[in-house]
Amino acid sequence: MTNRRAFAIGVAAAGLAAALGVPAQAQQAPAFPTTLQLPDNFRPEGITIGGTTAYFGSLGDGSVHKVDLRTGRGDRLSAGPGTPSVGLKIDKRGRLFIAGGAGGDARVVDSRTGKLLASYALGGAFVNDVVLTGDAAYFTDSRKAVLYKLPLGRELPAKAETIPLGGEWEQVEGLNANGIETTPDGRNLLVVNSTTGKLFRVDPRTGSAKLVDLGGVVLTNGDGLLRQGQVLYVVQNRLNTLTALRLDHAGTKGALHKKVTDPRFDVPTTVAAFGDRLYLPNARFTTQPGPDVTYNAVAVPRF
């Protein structure tokens, strides 16, 4: 069930209850929590949502934790390999595609059982984020000017492809390619450079990149990306800011739509949507990790 469908069913049920004369107090289901507690010392980075379940990857041991958005209750889905889990996405078959960070790899986990379905030694330096298109998964590497591609179908591929980034792409000292999304027309990819704050439109076949004209908007510390229609959300982690851009259909240019911050933000890194909310995990990069350090994810209204 898609996020929007699940949300619509809830609205329809409330309407039916009203039509049957059920008192207003009885109609109201408990509100979904706006703060989701994660295990102590979990160190979250990525988030993806399937149905009413949010999945989080750990920068520490790479384990995956799942949380029911309706109740806030969570449990470990799978144990990590001892290396990080960074960005992650879920496909319609319930497969979680996970970027392996400094492990230089990617892996695929069954979202129902936690079983490891496949692992790919990419030879990466820091495999940071992933996006799913109709026929492939694409991963960024923040330390190398490349993308990694897994062609998709019912069966997972035996190996990944490496696509060099070229054209107008700028590789600088520090973290480079980070969050990745598709353009509104679905024909190209969008990749943010965390250090330069620039957004690029990338041809997924060739890796050729062109700078997106944002009218002077700079996305410093740009991390996770999420596109909803022609609105692109960009998490600017250490700025504790979620920035929304309105793009043209081809993703060649964009303009600032709105910037939002929240007192509950504590270096959020990525973002996922459910209904009229956006959910962001707090990575707390400015806090020294430790066994008693708490972590969470917070929800803000979609804008």
Backbone bond lengths (Angstrom), bond angles and torsions (degrees), N, CA, C in turn:
res aa  C-N    CA-C-N  psi(-1)  N-CA   C-N-CA  omega(-1)  CA-C   N-CA-C  phi
1 M - - - 1.467 - - 1.517 109.47 -
2 T 1.313 118.06 132.03 1.450 120.89 -179.51 1.518 110.73 -74.78
3 N 1.334 115.70 161.63 1.464 120.35 178.90 1.510 111.53 -58.48
4 R 1.352 115.65 -46.64 1.464 119.39 -176.97 1.529 110.98 -65.44
5 R 1.355 116.50 -37.42 1.448 119.09 -179.85 1.515 111.36 -66.18
6 A 1.342 116.63 -42.78 1.459 120.79 178.54 1.521 110.72 -60.54
7 F 1.330 115.69 -41.79 1.463 120.72 179.24 1.527 110.50 -65.02
8 A 1.363 116.71 -42.20 1.459 121.49 -178.70 1.523 111.01 -65.09
9 I 1.341 117.81 -37.92 1.454 121.39 179.49 1.521 110.47 -62.17
10 G 1.343 116.47 -40.30 1.450 120.21 177.99 1.514 112.23 -62.60
11 V 1.345 116.21 -42.05 1.467 120.76 177.95 1.515 110.51 -64.44
12 A 1.344 117.94 -43.35 1.453 122.45 -179.75 1.525 111.06 -62.79
13 A 1.339 116.91 -40.00 1.455 120.56 179.43 1.525 111.29 -63.16
14 A 1.323 116.32 -39.84 1.469 120.21 178.24 1.525 110.56 -64.17
15 G 1.361 115.83 -39.15 1.456 120.10 178.67 1.511 111.92 -64.57
16 L 1.330 117.93 -39.89 1.453 122.17 178.71 1.517 110.53 -65.16
17 A 1.331 115.85 -42.32 1.458 119.18 178.58 1.522 111.31 -60.13
18 A 1.324 116.40 -39.93 1.462 120.52 178.82 1.521 110.69 -64.27
19 A 1.344 116.05 -41.31 1.463 120.66 -178.81 1.525 111.60 -65.10
20 L 1.345 117.24 -30.48 1.456 121.58 -179.72 1.520 112.44 -85.84
21 G 1.329 116.65 1.03 1.451 120.51 177.27 1.506 114.79 79.86
22 V 1.350 117.18 22.41 1.456 119.93 177.83 1.518 108.21 -71.40
23 P 1.337 119.28 132.29 1.466 120.92 -179.57 1.523 111.56 -54.27
24 A 1.353 115.44 148.77 1.468 120.65 -176.05 1.511 111.83 -57.28
25 Q 1.358 117.59 -39.62 1.458 119.60 -178.79 1.519 111.29 -62.49
26 A 1.346 116.57 -38.20 1.460 120.54 -179.14 1.515 111.90 -73.21
27 Q 1.353 117.08 -25.39 1.462 121.04 -178.84 1.521 111.97 -70.49
28 Q 1.312 117.42 -29.77 1.458 121.10 -168.53 1.528 111.33 -80.85
29 A 1.338 115.22 113.41 1.458 119.59 172.82 1.529 108.06 -76.47
30 P 1.335 117.07 155.14 1.476 118.72 177.45 1.521 110.71 -56.97
31 A 1.321 116.31 136.35 1.457 120.70 -178.66 1.516 110.22 -66.14
32 F 1.335 116.70 141.18 1.455 120.25 174.94 1.526 108.79 -60.19
33 P 1.324 118.68 137.24 1.470 120.17 179.31 1.519 111.41 -63.30
34 T 1.314 116.08 147.44 1.463 121.23 178.76 1.520 112.39 -97.81
35 T 1.324 117.15 -5.21 1.464 122.23 172.33 1.527 107.96 -127.86
36 L 1.318 115.76 128.10 1.462 121.82 179.58 1.528 108.49 -110.79
37 Q 1.314 116.49 118.91 1.455 120.30 -179.69 1.527 110.50 -80.26
38 L 1.323 115.66 136.74 1.454 122.69 177.42 1.522 108.66 -114.98
39 P 1.329 118.86 164.25 1.462 120.12 -178.09 1.530 112.14 -60.42
40 D 1.325 116.15 148.13 1.460 120.69 173.64 1.528 109.28 -57.94
41 N 1.326 115.40 141.78 1.468 122.81 177.42 1.526 112.90 64.13
42 F 1.355 117.64 19.21 1.464 120.47 -177.08 1.531 112.13 -74.17
43 R 1.319 117.25 -36.53 1.464 123.09 179.10 1.538 111.75 59.41
44 P 1.333 117.89 67.89 1.466 120.94 -177.72 1.516 111.81 -72.24
45 E 1.318 115.72 154.85 1.464 121.02 173.33 1.526 110.60 -137.26
46 G 1.332 117.01 -59.10 1.457 120.27 -177.40 1.512 112.78 -96.35
47 I 1.348 114.90 157.32 1.465 122.05 174.42 1.518 108.65 -141.71
48 T 1.328 115.88 143.38 1.454 121.91 167.97 1.515 107.06 -144.91
49 I 1.320 117.57 154.30 1.461 122.13 -176.69 1.517 109.44 -125.63
50 G 1.321 115.31 131.09 1.455 122.49 173.47 1.513 108.85 -129.35
51 G 1.351 117.65 122.49 1.461 119.93 -173.00 1.504 109.84 62.18
52 T 1.330 116.97 -126.31 1.467 120.76 177.02 1.527 110.84 -108.88
53 T 1.322 116.92 24.46 1.458 121.61 179.68 1.521 110.73 -115.46
54 A 1.326 116.10 130.86 1.464 121.95 173.69 1.526 108.59 -100.45
55 Y 1.325 115.16 139.99 1.461 121.70 179.10 1.529 108.56 -118.12
56 F 1.339 115.69 137.19 1.458 121.95 -177.89 1.525 109.58 -128.15
57 G 1.336 115.56 142.08 1.460 120.50 175.20 1.512 110.88 -105.96
58 S 1.332 116.39 146.68 1.465 122.23 -178.19 1.521 111.34 -97.13
59 L 1.339 115.52 130.81 1.460 120.72 173.55 1.520 111.97 -72.48
60 G 1.320 116.77 -15.09 1.452 120.60 -178.77 1.513 112.23 -80.26
61 D 1.338 116.38 -81.48 1.467 120.04 -176.31 1.520 113.55 -100.45
62 G 1.343 117.29 -1.18 1.459 120.14 177.95 1.514 114.81 82.52
63 S 1.330 118.17 8.87 1.458 119.67 178.10 1.527 110.37 -68.80
64 V 1.331 115.47 160.49 1.466 121.94 178.60 1.522 108.20 -116.99
65 H 1.334 115.53 129.91 1.457 123.06 -178.70 1.522 108.35 -115.76
66 K 1.325 117.26 138.07 1.460 121.15 178.51 1.527 109.42 -115.22
67 V 1.349 115.77 145.95 1.461 121.67 -178.77 1.524 108.47 -135.19
68 D 1.331 116.71 134.23 1.458 122.49 174.82 1.530 107.91 -78.75
69 L 1.327 116.73 117.32 1.468 120.29 -178.21 1.521 112.30 -63.87
70 R 1.323 117.61 -25.26 1.459 120.77 -177.60 1.521 112.17 -73.22
71 T 1.316 116.74 -34.50 1.463 120.56 -173.24 1.518 113.75 -117.11
72 G 1.338 116.98 -21.86 1.454 120.94 -174.55 1.518 113.53 83.55
73 R 1.328 117.10 -1.97 1.467 119.69 179.37 1.524 110.32 -77.38
74 G 1.340 115.27 140.45 1.453 119.20 -176.42 1.509 112.93 -135.97
75 D 1.332 114.96 169.74 1.454 121.48 179.47 1.522 108.41 -161.15
76 R 1.313 116.49 156.38 1.456 119.67 177.14 1.523 109.86 -72.44
77 L 1.338 116.01 130.87 1.459 120.79 176.30 1.513 110.99 -87.52
78 S 1.333 116.47 -46.44 1.465 119.50 -178.34 1.515 110.72 -148.71
79 A 1.323 114.70 146.56 1.457 120.37 175.78 1.516 109.45 -75.16
80 G 1.322 115.92 147.40 1.453 119.85 -178.79 1.516 112.17 -83.59
81 P 1.335 115.71 165.41 1.460 120.55 178.36 1.529 113.22 -82.93
82 G 1.351 116.43 0.38 1.456 119.96 -176.40 1.514 113.22 95.94
83 T 1.322 116.02 -5.42 1.473 123.22 173.66 1.519 107.96 -117.29
84 P 1.345 119.45 165.79 1.458 120.31 -169.40 1.531 114.84 -67.67
85 S 1.327 113.27 156.54 1.458 122.54 160.61 1.519 105.74 -113.95
86 V 1.317 116.55 123.26 1.468 119.54 -176.91 1.531 107.50 -109.68
87 G 1.337 119.57 -113.04 1.455 119.74 179.40 1.522 111.46 -68.38
88 L 1.338 116.28 150.21 1.459 120.26 176.05 1.526 110.46 -149.78
89 K 1.338 115.47 151.92 1.455 122.88 177.54 1.517 108.84 -140.82
90 I 1.345 115.86 152.49 1.450 121.64 178.84 1.519 109.58 -114.12
91 D 1.338 117.52 139.65 1.463 120.13 178.88 1.524 110.29 -102.40
92 K 1.327 116.33 178.46 1.464 121.03 -175.22 1.521 112.38 -68.73
93 R 1.308 117.93 -13.93 1.460 121.84 176.22 1.527 112.11 -92.26
94 G 1.334 116.83 5.89 1.456 120.67 178.38 1.508 114.23 76.49
95 R 1.342 116.69 23.79 1.461 120.48 178.40 1.522 109.53 -98.06
96 L 1.334 116.05 131.69 1.458 122.16 177.54 1.520 109.26 -94.94
97 F 1.341 116.27 121.81 1.460 122.54 176.80 1.518 107.46 -99.99
98 I 1.326 116.60 123.00 1.462 121.75 -168.18 1.521 110.74 -123.88
99 A 1.342 115.94 126.81 1.461 121.71 174.46 1.519 109.50 -80.92
100 G 1.332 116.44 133.00 1.461 121.32 -170.53 1.509 116.88 -93.32
101 G 1.344 118.80 9.34 1.453 120.57 174.86 1.512 113.01 56.47
102 A 1.340 116.17 -132.26 1.465 121.54 -177.62 1.519 112.72 -67.84
103 G 1.333 117.60 -11.49 1.457 120.29 173.49 1.512 112.52 -69.30
104 G 1.348 115.91 -15.33 1.459 121.06 176.34 1.508 114.52 70.27
105 D 1.337 117.44 18.86 1.457 120.59 -173.28 1.519 111.35 -131.13
106 A 1.330 114.81 -178.56 1.452 122.83 170.96 1.515 107.18 -139.08
107 R 1.323 116.08 153.33 1.452 118.53 176.17 1.515 109.66 -145.72
108 V 1.332 115.14 165.10 1.455 122.33 -178.39 1.522 108.03 -127.21
109 V 1.344 116.08 129.69 1.463 122.40 -175.25 1.530 108.75 -125.45
110 D 1.308 117.24 141.25 1.464 122.38 175.20 1.526 108.78 -72.82
111 S 1.338 116.98 122.13 1.466 121.02 -175.68 1.520 112.60 -72.10
112 R 1.332 118.26 -13.79 1.459 120.83 179.67 1.529 112.15 -91.19
113 T 1.329 115.71 -39.40 1.463 120.01 -173.58 1.524 113.86 -109.87
114 G 1.328 117.42 -18.43 1.457 121.29 -174.80 1.513 113.56 80.74
115 K 1.340 116.96 3.01 1.460 121.00 -178.82 1.516 111.37 -68.12
116 L 1.336 117.05 137.49 1.456 121.78 174.67 1.525 108.44 -73.80
117 L 1.328 116.61 120.06 1.458 121.68 -178.12 1.520 112.56 -93.58
118 A 1.316 117.10 -33.86 1.467 120.95 -179.18 1.510 109.35 -164.13
119 S 1.332 115.72 153.30 1.454 122.15 176.45 1.518 108.42 -137.44
120 Y 1.345 116.35 139.81 1.458 121.49 -175.43 1.525 109.68 -127.71
121 A 1.321 116.46 118.06 1.461 121.67 174.88 1.525 107.66 -82.85
122 L 1.317 116.59 98.73 1.471 121.50 -173.02 1.523 112.65 -83.88
123 G 1.335 116.77 -16.30 1.456 118.91 -173.14 1.515 111.62 71.48
124 G 1.326 116.20 24.69 1.454 120.72 -177.25 1.515 112.67 -80.51
125 A 1.331 114.95 163.80 1.456 121.12 176.51 1.526 110.60 -94.48
126 F 1.340 118.02 -45.94 1.457 122.42 172.62 1.528 107.74 -151.91
127 V 1.328 115.47 93.62 1.471 121.81 -178.30 1.522 106.78 -78.94
128 N 1.343 116.42 112.61 1.455 119.67 -161.98 1.522 115.30 -103.98
129 D 1.318 118.60 -47.05 1.460 119.24 -173.39 1.517 109.67 -145.38
130 V 1.345 115.69 168.74 1.460 121.64 -174.97 1.520 109.74 -145.13
131 V 1.332 115.46 145.87 1.457 121.79 171.49 1.523 108.10 -132.08
132 L 1.332 116.20 147.48 1.457 121.74 177.87 1.524 109.37 -108.37
133 T 1.328 116.03 131.56 1.454 121.92 173.08 1.527 107.45 -109.11
134 G 1.317 116.99 -170.70 1.455 119.51 179.97 1.510 113.95 -65.13
135 D 1.339 116.96 -24.92 1.466 118.44 -174.67 1.520 114.97 -133.81
136 A 1.342 118.23 6.69 1.464 118.30 -176.98 1.531 111.15 -160.62
137 A 1.333 114.68 159.65 1.458 122.67 166.73 1.521 107.62 -108.69
138 Y 1.331 117.04 132.50 1.463 122.13 179.75 1.523 108.56 -118.42
139 F 1.342 116.06 132.13 1.459 122.89 -179.21 1.526 109.92 -116.03
140 T 1.321 116.21 143.45 1.462 120.74 173.72 1.520 110.42 -95.15
141 D 1.332 115.34 159.76 1.458 122.51 172.89 1.517 107.11 -129.51
142 S 1.323 117.24 118.21 1.466 120.65 -174.47 1.517 113.79 -75.78
143 R 1.315 117.47 -10.53 1.463 121.13 -178.61 1.526 113.27 -113.93
144 K 1.313 117.77 -8.34 1.461 121.94 178.58 1.527 109.09 -129.21
145 A 1.329 116.64 146.48 1.467 121.49 -179.37 1.532 109.78 -85.65
146 V 1.323 115.36 65.37 1.463 121.32 -179.08 1.525 109.70 -145.13
147 L 1.334 115.39 161.53 1.455 123.49 163.56 1.527 107.35 -117.00
148 Y 1.326 116.29 153.28 1.465 121.71 173.99 1.523 107.86 -113.70
149 K 1.324 116.12 136.78 1.459 121.48 -175.64 1.525 110.71 -122.42
150 L 1.341 114.91 130.88 1.458 121.25 170.70 1.527 107.89 -112.40
151 P 1.337 119.28 107.55 1.464 120.08 174.43 1.527 109.47 -62.00
152 L 1.339 116.75 137.15 1.457 120.23 -172.42 1.521 112.79 -117.50
153 G 1.286 114.01 152.58 1.451 124.83 174.47 1.503 107.40 -168.20
154 R 1.324 116.86 -159.69 1.462 119.82 176.95 1.529 110.68 -60.63
155 E 1.343 115.48 -39.70 1.450 121.06 178.63 1.532 109.66 -100.24
156 L 1.316 116.92 145.26 1.458 121.39 176.95 1.523 109.78 -77.98
157 P 1.341 117.73 147.60 1.465 120.27 -178.26 1.519 111.89 -72.38
158 A 1.319 115.37 161.72 1.463 120.54 179.33 1.524 111.56 -75.21
159 K 1.323 117.14 -31.78 1.463 120.02 -178.94 1.517 110.50 -151.14
160 A 1.320 114.99 166.40 1.461 122.08 -179.53 1.516 110.71 -96.84
161 E 1.336 115.19 161.99 1.457 122.41 174.29 1.526 108.54 -107.69
162 T 1.322 116.85 148.97 1.462 122.41 176.04 1.522 109.28 -109.47
163 I 1.340 116.33 128.99 1.460 122.35 -178.33 1.522 108.49 -118.47
164 P 1.337 119.59 110.85 1.469 120.81 178.32 1.534 111.02 -65.29
165 L 1.330 116.47 140.50 1.459 121.47 173.77 1.528 109.09 -85.26
166 G 1.332 115.62 132.60 1.465 119.89 -178.90 1.511 110.67 -141.27
167 G 1.327 115.66 -151.33 1.462 120.31 -178.15 1.513 110.61 65.10
168 E 1.322 117.47 -124.56 1.461 122.55 -177.09 1.532 112.99 -90.84
169 W 1.321 117.02 7.41 1.464 118.98 179.93 1.523 111.00 -60.96
170 E 1.344 116.70 138.14 1.463 122.82 178.06 1.526 108.98 -116.01
171 Q 1.324 116.55 118.87 1.463 121.53 175.55 1.529 107.74 -101.90
172 V 1.337 117.14 122.29 1.460 121.73 -175.03 1.527 109.07 -125.97
173 E 1.331 116.11 177.71 1.461 120.34 174.26 1.535 109.16 -66.22
174 G 1.308 116.21 143.40 1.458 120.09 178.75 1.514 111.98 97.98
175 L 1.336 115.29 -162.27 1.464 120.88 179.51 1.520 109.86 -77.42
176 N 1.298 116.46 132.87 1.459 121.60 -179.70 1.524 110.98 -111.67
177 A 1.333 117.87 -109.08 1.463 120.20 -176.94 1.526 110.43 -58.96
178 N 1.315 115.36 129.65 1.461 120.14 -177.89 1.522 108.90 -130.64
179 G 1.338 118.28 -104.41 1.456 120.88 -178.42 1.516 112.58 -64.21
180 I 1.353 115.24 149.31 1.461 121.22 -177.75 1.527 109.41 -140.49
181 E 1.314 116.20 139.47 1.466 122.84 179.06 1.533 108.44 -146.70
182 T 1.328 115.98 179.79 1.464 121.69 173.77 1.520 109.56 -101.34
183 T 1.327 116.87 155.28 1.459 121.62 173.03 1.528 109.19 -72.35
184 P 1.338 118.11 159.62 1.465 119.54 -179.15 1.524 114.10 -55.93
185 D 1.344 117.86 -32.91 1.462 119.09 178.86 1.525 112.69 -82.35
186 G 1.331 117.20 -3.93 1.447 121.57 176.76 1.511 115.85 74.96
187 R 1.321 117.98 5.99 1.471 120.40 -174.43 1.521 113.71 -92.09
188 N 1.320 116.78 -21.00 1.464 120.73 -177.27 1.520 110.49 -135.71
189 L 1.325 115.23 176.04 1.454 122.19 178.96 1.518 110.23 -109.96
190 L 1.318 116.01 153.71 1.463 122.65 174.02 1.526 107.79 -115.10
191 V 1.338 116.59 129.83 1.459 121.94 -178.86 1.524 108.42 -132.13
192 V 1.342 116.73 130.47 1.456 120.49 177.98 1.523 109.57 -99.82
193 N 1.336 115.99 140.23 1.462 122.21 173.95 1.532 107.31 -97.30
194 S 1.332 116.63 115.65 1.470 120.98 -173.97 1.520 113.27 -62.58
195 T 1.325 116.91 -35.93 1.459 120.20 -174.42 1.525 112.30 -80.97
196 T 1.306 117.83 -45.98 1.468 120.35 -178.67 1.518 112.70 -82.36
197 G 1.336 117.26 -19.49 1.458 120.49 -177.71 1.515 113.63 73.87
198 K 1.332 117.41 17.33 1.465 120.91 -179.08 1.524 110.90 -98.88
199 L 1.319 114.80 149.51 1.454 122.02 178.13 1.523 108.83 -110.64
200 F 1.339 117.08 134.87 1.452 121.80 -176.98 1.531 110.69 -122.69
201 R 1.323 114.50 144.22 1.463 121.94 170.64 1.519 107.25 -98.47
202 V 1.336 116.42 123.24 1.464 121.57 -171.26 1.524 110.16 -118.34
203 D 1.341 115.92 130.41 1.460 121.55 173.93 1.532 107.84 -72.70
204 P 1.334 119.42 117.48 1.464 120.08 -175.28 1.522 113.68 -68.60
205 R 1.331 117.86 -16.02 1.473 120.09 179.64 1.522 111.56 -82.89
206 T 1.319 116.47 -37.67 1.471 120.00 -172.24 1.523 113.85 -113.39
207 G 1.327 118.12 -20.15 1.456 121.41 -174.32 1.511 114.15 82.33
208 S 1.335 117.09 2.45 1.461 120.28 179.56 1.531 110.08 -68.42
209 A 1.335 115.73 127.43 1.463 121.26 -174.57 1.522 110.80 -111.80
210 K 1.321 115.55 142.91 1.463 122.38 173.77 1.518 108.75 -128.26
211 L 1.327 115.40 138.41 1.456 121.23 -179.59 1.529 109.94 -66.84
212 V 1.339 116.65 131.75 1.458 121.66 175.16 1.522 108.63 -83.75
213 D 1.317 116.77 128.98 1.463 122.35 179.40 1.524 109.01 -77.04
214 L 1.330 116.99 108.85 1.460 122.04 -179.26 1.522 112.38 -105.27
215 G 1.320 116.63 13.65 1.453 119.61 176.29 1.514 113.74 63.39
216 G 1.320 117.29 31.79 1.462 120.60 177.75 1.515 114.63 97.46
217 V 1.331 118.80 -6.92 1.463 121.03 177.40 1.525 109.20 -71.50
218 V 1.327 117.00 130.31 1.461 122.23 179.24 1.528 108.45 -114.79
219 L 1.321 116.45 129.99 1.459 122.26 -173.80 1.529 111.03 -103.11
220 T 1.314 115.95 53.95 1.466 121.00 179.20 1.524 110.20 -56.63
221 N 1.345 116.57 138.56 1.462 122.53 -176.48 1.524 112.29 62.23
222 G 1.332 116.09 25.80 1.458 119.98 176.79 1.515 110.76 -61.12
223 D 1.328 115.98 130.41 1.456 121.90 -176.02 1.532 108.00 -125.04
224 G 1.313 118.30 -115.92 1.455 120.15 -176.98 1.518 113.30 -65.57
225 L 1.346 116.01 145.72 1.459 123.45 176.29 1.527 109.25 -117.46
226 L 1.326 115.44 147.50 1.459 121.94 173.00 1.515 108.20 -145.60
227 R 1.323 116.19 123.47 1.465 119.47 177.25 1.520 109.82 -105.75
228 Q 1.319 115.33 131.72 1.458 122.77 173.22 1.517 107.28 -125.38
229 G 1.344 116.20 102.93 1.453 119.58 -173.43 1.515 109.71 65.38
230 Q 1.324 117.09 -123.96 1.454 120.78 179.44 1.529 112.95 -100.93
231 V 1.326 116.70 9.16 1.460 121.24 176.31 1.532 108.78 -100.36
232 L 1.319 115.53 125.49 1.464 121.88 177.70 1.521 108.76 -108.47
233 Y 1.338 115.75 121.57 1.461 121.71 175.77 1.523 108.76 -93.77
234 V 1.317 116.14 132.95 1.466 122.91 -179.64 1.525 108.32 -125.46
235 V 1.336 116.67 120.94 1.455 121.01 176.32 1.526 108.37 -85.27
236 Q 1.328 116.41 120.14 1.463 121.31 175.91 1.529 106.15 -103.16
237 N 1.331 114.23 92.71 1.458 121.18 -162.41 1.530 115.57 -54.93
238 R 1.331 117.37 -65.07 1.467 119.29 -175.36 1.524 113.21 -71.82
239 L 1.323 117.72 -9.78 1.461 121.58 173.94 1.529 111.10 -89.04
240 N 1.336 117.08 -3.61 1.470 121.92 -178.71 1.526 111.10 50.68
241 T 1.329 114.73 46.98 1.464 121.27 -174.38 1.521 110.54 -134.90
242 L 1.322 115.50 139.26 1.462 122.34 170.62 1.522 107.07 -112.24
243 T 1.327 116.05 116.60 1.465 122.38 -175.70 1.519 109.58 -107.67
244 A 1.332 116.05 133.48 1.461 121.55 177.20 1.526 109.38 -111.52
245 L 1.334 115.71 130.06 1.456 123.13 176.88 1.523 109.13 -115.36
246 R 1.317 116.71 143.51 1.460 120.30 173.02 1.529 107.92 -102.50
247 L 1.327 115.80 118.85 1.458 122.60 -174.70 1.522 112.11 -99.40
248 D 1.333 115.55 157.79 1.451 118.54 168.73 1.529 108.22 -77.59
249 H 1.341 116.64 172.57 1.455 121.21 -172.00 1.520 112.25 -60.66
250 A 1.319 116.97 -38.04 1.459 120.90 -176.56 1.526 112.96 -86.14
251 G 1.336 117.06 -9.41 1.457 119.93 -178.14 1.512 113.70 74.82
252 T 1.338 117.50 26.34 1.462 120.56 179.07 1.517 112.16 -88.37
253 K 1.321 117.58 -23.13 1.461 120.79 179.11 1.523 109.61 -150.80
254 G 1.333 114.57 161.15 1.449 120.09 -179.58 1.508 110.87 -156.14
255 A 1.318 115.22 167.53 1.461 121.55 179.38 1.520 109.05 -137.99
256 L 1.316 115.59 152.88 1.454 120.31 179.80 1.525 110.34 -62.92
257 H 1.319 116.18 127.58 1.461 122.28 174.32 1.526 110.14 -95.46
258 K 1.344 115.96 -52.36 1.461 119.62 -179.32 1.520 109.26 -169.42
259 K 1.336 116.18 151.26 1.460 122.76 171.50 1.517 108.16 -117.67
260 V 1.338 115.94 138.01 1.466 120.77 -179.11 1.522 109.13 -132.18
261 T 1.324 115.53 138.63 1.461 120.82 168.64 1.519 107.44 -128.46
262 D 1.324 116.23 171.26 1.462 119.87 -175.62 1.525 107.08 -153.52
263 P 1.319 118.31 139.79 1.467 119.32 -179.33 1.524 113.10 -61.89
264 R 1.332 117.72 -16.94 1.470 120.71 178.60 1.523 112.42 -85.54
265 F 1.334 117.92 -10.24 1.461 120.01 177.88 1.533 109.68 -67.15
266 D 1.332 115.70 131.75 1.464 121.47 176.46 1.533 107.32 -139.52
267 V 1.323 114.22 74.02 1.462 124.89 -173.46 1.533 110.72 57.76
268 P 1.342 116.75 66.88 1.460 119.75 173.89 1.524 109.60 -69.93
269 T 1.314 116.35 151.38 1.464 119.63 -173.24 1.513 114.23 -119.63
270 T 1.317 117.97 -39.12 1.463 121.40 -175.68 1.516 109.09 -137.86
271 V 1.346 116.21 172.94 1.459 119.73 -174.66 1.521 109.56 -148.29
272 A 1.346 115.19 142.96 1.462 122.15 175.18 1.520 107.69 -139.38
273 A 1.331 116.61 156.45 1.464 121.78 -174.88 1.520 111.45 -113.66
274 F 1.333 114.81 144.64 1.455 122.19 169.06 1.514 107.43 -147.34
275 G 1.348 116.83 124.19 1.458 119.86 -179.09 1.513 111.03 57.05
276 D 1.326 116.58 -127.73 1.466 120.52 -178.91 1.523 111.87 -100.31
277 R 1.358 116.42 23.88 1.456 120.11 -178.41 1.527 111.61 -123.98
278 L 1.326 113.84 156.10 1.459 122.46 171.17 1.523 107.30 -119.17
279 Y 1.334 116.55 132.08 1.463 122.41 -176.84 1.526 109.51 -111.49
280 L 1.350 115.97 132.73 1.462 121.53 -177.58 1.525 109.86 -132.24
281 P 1.338 118.87 126.25 1.460 120.57 173.08 1.520 111.29 -79.47
282 N 1.309 116.20 140.23 1.467 122.12 176.85 1.529 109.27 -92.02
283 A 1.334 116.13 112.30 1.465 120.47 -179.05 1.521 112.45 -80.65
284 R 1.319 118.27 -21.84 1.467 123.70 176.33 1.528 111.70 55.65
285 F 1.333 116.54 47.39 1.463 120.30 -177.53 1.523 113.27 -61.78
286 T 1.328 117.84 -21.88 1.463 120.39 -179.30 1.526 112.29 -88.71
287 T 1.330 117.04 3.97 1.466 122.36 177.86 1.524 109.23 -111.89
288 Q 1.320 117.19 130.35 1.462 121.17 178.95 1.526 109.90 -63.85
289 P 1.341 118.57 123.58 1.472 119.74 178.95 1.519 111.40 -61.93
290 G 1.313 115.69 151.85 1.456 121.17 178.65 1.512 110.20 -173.95
291 P 1.317 118.18 166.73 1.469 121.39 -174.29 1.515 114.36 -62.59
292 D 1.331 117.97 -23.24 1.464 120.69 -177.95 1.529 113.41 -104.90
293 V 1.330 117.19 5.47 1.464 120.05 -179.47 1.527 109.46 -78.09
294 T 1.329 116.04 128.37 1.463 121.43 -177.72 1.525 111.22 -90.22
295 Y 1.338 114.99 152.42 1.467 121.37 179.25 1.520 109.61 -138.65
296 N 1.337 114.72 153.41 1.463 119.23 177.70 1.513 110.53 -155.00
297 A 1.329 114.48 176.99 1.463 122.55 169.84 1.515 106.62 -127.19
298 V 1.327 117.02 148.00 1.459 120.78 -177.26 1.521 110.27 -125.77
299 A 1.308 114.79 151.62 1.466 121.77 178.78 1.509 110.09 -109.69
300 V 1.346 115.10 138.81 1.460 121.40 173.52 1.531 107.73 -127.85
301 P 1.334 117.84 156.34 1.466 119.14 178.86 1.527 111.31 -63.11
302 R 1.323 116.06 142.49 1.451 119.05 175.31 1.526 109.21 -67.24
303 F 1.323 117.19 143.05 1.473 121.01 -176.99 1.516 110.30 -137.03
